[in-house]
Amino acid sequence: MNQYHILSASGGVDWNDQLADLHRQMTELSRSLQSQGLELRWVKVFVSDLANQQMSLHESPLFVEYISRVAHTVVEQPPLAAGVKIMLLAACACVANDCVQMESWRLSGADLSDGCHDSYNQAMLLFERYVASLERRGLSLCEHCLRTWIYVRDIDNNYAGMVRARNEVFARHGLTPSTHFIVSTGIGGATAVPGALVALDTLTADASTTHEVRFLEALDHLNRTHEYGVAFERGGLFRVGDEEFCLISGTASIDRGGRVLHEGDVLAQAARIRENIAALLADGGLTLADVCYYVVYVRDVSDRDAVCDYLRHNCADVPCVLVHAPVCRSNWLIEMECVARRRVSEQSR
């Protein structure tokens, strides 16, 4: 079974000290994994100021000895633990169960010099590169892409262009409301390239692996996404080999008519999100007790303490990544995504 570990640097120290602290933690984790017959498979890195941190991150023993040796992605979404500049989300698995690949798609300065300056054209370029990579491997967007994360700089102004590009790409490849879309999170985030408005992460099923997918709905709680012009699935239950797990998209405080609930109240929105996630999980036969971890995105950094207190009281047994990242609607103050997994004893064989 896959494992997920969240590593947070100690606050109150400088950047290099935090890198050294995470290197120590990663060394301990690697030893523990080895004793269990597991390996690090991919790492997601959340940092506070990527433009100033990227070079020293890439030169650090943490990156050279661990992160660079596996699939990884780095995004500027500042951690909201006090004083913390960097957090890691690490996925671990037995090599025999390594059926899903994490990939990171980023724009370079050279891409922008070709006139690709708006979010529509940047998103189109990234999706076209991903689709071309799939086709080279004998895969398809429709059948093999399990999940995406799309990071949008200045999301209030650039989200619409990304959505238009995604809708066009999906329609071209047979992803429609009558077929299916893809589990996804579209959220505020940045790379180290100042003019890069869009970045993309993907999870892709291996070509040699038989996988089954059932997309999840909770129509008494949330509407279908295409009703307000976007193309993603709320969640999916995936069976890959002998693993069965659930991926829940970025979920906000919304009702079955697509309306924002509890405007201005971050705690009420958080409670509604967990209710919505519970309803989606129930459609796949899972509960909140099956959640492996949450990633929690908060729009206003001043809500940090209130959200931390909420998570302590309501998600105390589940690891959480809490970061500053505006959601795609300005009146959504918080968004959450998660991965859940059935216990082995409950899986059908």
ZAMARGU-4260 file (C-alpha; in steps of 0.2 Angstrom, whole numbers, plus 5000, padded with zeros to 4 digits):
<rodrens>
0) 5000/5000/5000 | 5006/5018/4996 | 5011/5029/5011 | 5011/5048/5011 | 5022/5058/5023
5) 5022/5077/5026 | 5039/5084/5032 | 5039/5102/5038 | 5055/5112/5042 | 5057/5119/5059
10) 5051/5137/5060 | 5061/5152/5067 | 5077/5148/5058 | 5084/5153/5041 | 5082/5145/5024
15) 5098/5135/5024 | 5094/5129/5042 | 5077/5123/5036 | 5085/5114/5021 | 5097/5105/5033
20) 5082/5100/5045 | 5072/5093/5031 | 5088/5083/5025 | 5089/5075/5042 | 5070/5071/5042
25) 5071/5064/5024 | 5086/5053/5029 | 5076/5046/5044 | 5061/5043/5033 | 5072/5034/5020
30) 5079/5022/5033 | 5061/5019/5039 | 5055/5015/5021 | 5069/5004/5018 | 5065/4993/5033
35) 5047/4992/5026 | 5052/4987/5009 | 5046/5004/5002 | 5054/5017/4992 | 5051/5036/4989
40) 5042/5038/4973 | 5038/5056/4971 | 5039/5073/4981 | 5029/5089/4980 | 5039/5104/4987
45) 5029/5119/4993 | 5040/5135/4996 | 5038/5153/5001 | 5048/5162/4988 | 5054/5152/4974
50) 5063/5165/4964 | 5075/5168/4978 | 5075/5150/4984 | 5076/5139/4969 | 5095/5139/4966
55) 5100/5135/4984 | 5086/5122/4985 | 5093/5113/4969 | 5111/5114/4976 | 5106/5107/4994
60) 5110/5089/5000 | 5091/5087/5002 | 5088/5090/4984 | 5103/5081/4977 | 5102/5066/4988
65) 5083/5063/4988 | 5072/5075/4979 | 5081/5075/4962 | 5082/5056/4962 | 5063/5054/4960
70) 5049/5062/4951 | 5046/5079/4959 | 5037/5096/4958 | 5041/5112/4966 | 5028/5126/4967
75) 5027/5143/4976 | 5013/5141/4988 | 5020/5148/5005 | 5017/5136/5020 | 5007/5144/5033
80) 5015/5136/5048 | 5024/5150/5058 | 5041/5153/5051 | 5041/5139/5039 | 5048/5142/5022
85) 5047/5124/5015 | 5036/5109/5016 | 5037/5092/5008 | 5023/5080/5003 | 5032/5063/5000
90) 5023/5048/4992 | 5031/5031/4995 | 5027/5014/4988 | 5033/4996/4985 | 5042/4996/4968
95) 5030/4982/4962 | 5015/4994/4965 | 5023/5009/4956 | 5010/5010/4943 | 5007/5029/4943
100) 5019/5043/4937 | 5020/5061/4944 | 5026/5073/4931 | 5029/5092/4932 | 5027/5103/4917
105) 5034/5121/4918 | 5037/5135/4906 | 5054/5143/4903 | 5059/5160/4899 | 5062/5154/4881
110) 5044/5149/4880 | 5039/5166/4884 | 5050/5174/4872 | 5040/5166/4858 | 5025/5177/4862
115) 5016/5166/4874 | 5012/5179/4887 | 4994/5176/4892 | 4986/5162/4902 | 4976/5154/4888
120) 4992/5152/4876 | 5003/5146/4891 | 4990/5133/4897 | 4987/5127/4879 | 5006/5125/4877
125) 5008/5115/4893 | 4993/5103/4889 | 4999/5101/4871 | 5017/5095/4878 | 5009/5083/4890
130) 4997/5076/4877 | 5012/5074/4865 | 5022/5065/4879 | 5007/5053/4882 | 5006/5049/4863
135) 5024/5045/4862 | 5021/5032/4876 | 5006/5025/4868 | 4994/5033/4880 | 4980/5045/4879
140) 4973/5059/4889 | 4956/5051/4891 | 4962/5034/4897 | 4978/5037/4906 | 4978/5054/4915
145) 4972/5051/4932 | 4974/5069/4939 | 4980/5086/4936 | 4985/5101/4947 | 4985/5118/4937
150) 4994/5132/4946 | 4989/5150/4940 | 4999/5166/4945 | 4987/5180/4949 | 4972/5168/4948
155) 4959/5182/4949 | 4964/5188/4932 | 4972/5173/4924 | 4960/5159/4928 | 4948/5162/4914
160) 4961/5160/4900 | 4967/5143/4908 | 4949/5137/4909 | 4946/5141/4890 | 4962/5132/4885
165) 4958/5117/4895 | 4940/5116/4889 | 4947/5116/4871 | 4960/5103/4874 | 4948/5091/4883
170) 4935/5093/4869 | 4948/5089/4856 | 4952/5073/4865 | 4935/5067/4868 | 4933/5073/4886
175) 4915/5080/4887 | 4901/5081/4900 | 4894/5065/4892 | 4910/5055/4893 | 4921/5061/4908
180) 4933/5074/4913 | 4949/5072/4925 | 4951/5075/4943 | 4959/5091/4946 | 4964/5106/4956
185) 4965/5123/4949 | 4973/5135/4961 | 4984/5150/4964 | 5003/5146/4963 | 5019/5152/4954
190) 5035/5146/4947 | 5052/5154/4947 | 5049/5162/4930 | 5041/5179/4933 | 5031/5179/4917
195) 5025/5161/4918 | 5006/5162/4922 | 5002/5144/4922 | 5011/5128/4928 | 5004/5110/4927
200) 5007/5094/4937 | 5000/5077/4931 | 4997/5059/4938 | 4997/5046/4924 | 4994/5028/4924
205) 5007/5016/4917 | 5004/5009/4900 | 5006/4991/4906 | 4994/4993/4920 | 4976/4989/4920
210) 4966/5002/4929 | 4948/5005/4933 | 4940/5022/4936 | 4924/5027/4943 | 4921/5046/4944
215) 4912/5052/4960 | 4897/5063/4962 | 4887/5070/4976 | 4873/5079/4967 | 4864/5082/4984
220) 4879/5093/4989 | 4888/5099/4973 | 4883/5102/4955 | 4891/5095/4940 | 4906/5106/4935
225) 4901/5109/4917 | 4886/5119/4923 | 4897/5133/4927 | 4909/5131/4912 | 4924/5121/4919
230) 4930/5104/4915 | 4935/5093/4929 | 4928/5079/4939 | 4924/5081/4958 | 4933/5065/4962
235) 4938/5048/4956 | 4939/5030/4963 | 4954/5021/4955 | 4959/5003/4955 | 4977/5001/4949
240) 4984/4983/4951 | 4979/4978/4969 | 4978/4996/4975 | 4961/5005/4977 | 4962/5024/4981
245) 4951/5039/4979 | 4957/5056/4973 | 4947/5071/4978 | 4948/5087/4967 | 4950/5104/4975
250) 4934/5106/4984 | 4926/5122/4990 | 4911/5128/5000 | 4897/5126/4986 | 4880/5119/4986
255) 4871/5108/4973 | 4866/5123/4963 | 4884/5129/4961 | 4882/5143/4973 | 4895/5149/4985
260) 4890/5146/5003 | 4895/5155/5019 | 4903/5170/5011 | 4915/5179/5022 | 4916/5165/5035
265) 4931/5154/5033 | 4927/5142/5047 | 4909/5139/5040 | 4917/5136/5023 | 4929/5124/5030
270) 4915/5114/5038 | 4905/5114/5022 | 4920/5108/5012 | 4922/5093/5023 | 4904/5089/5022
275) 4906/5090/5003 | 4921/5079/5003 | 4912/5066/5015 | 4898/5065/5002 | 4910/5062/4988
280) 4919/5049/4997 | 4903/5040/5002 | 4899/5039/4983 | 4914/5028/4982 | 4911/5018/4998
285) 4923/5028/5009 | 4923/5039/5024 | 4933/5053/5031 | 4942/5040/5042 | 4950/5034/5026
290) 4958/5050/5021 | 4977/5049/5020 | 4981/5067/5020 | 4974/5084/5015 | 4981/5099/5006
295) 4972/5115/5012 | 4973/5131/5002 | 4969/5147/5011 | 4966/5164/5002 | 4970/5176/5016
300) 4985/5173/5027 | 4976/5182/5042 | 4965/5166/5042 | 4979/5155/5046 | 4977/5153/5065
305) 4958/5150/5064 | 4960/5137/5050 | 4975/5129/5060 | 4963/5128/5075 | 4949/5121/5065
310) 4961/5107/5058 | 4967/5103/5075 | 4950/5100/5081 | 4942/5091/5066 | 4957/5083/5057
315) 4969/5079/5071 | 4972/5062/5065 | 4976/5066/5047 | 4992/5075/5041 | 4989/5092/5033
320) 4998/5103/5021 | 4992/5121/5024 | 4997/5134/5011 | 4993/5151/5005 | 4985/5150/4988
325) 4970/5159/4982 | 4955/5149/4975 | 4948/5152/4958 | 4933/5162/4965 | 4937/5177/4976
330) 4923/5173/4988 | 4930/5156/4991 | 4941/5158/5006 | 4947/5140/5008 | 4949/5125/4997
335) 4954/5107/5001 | 4959/5092/4992 | 4963/5074/4998 | 4968/5056/4994 | 4959/5042/5003
340) 4962/5024/5003 | 4952/5008/5008 | 4959/4998/5021 | 4966/4982/5014 | 4953/4971/5024
345) 4939/4980/5015 | 4946/4979/4997 | 4937/4966/4986 | 4949/4954/4978
</rodrens>
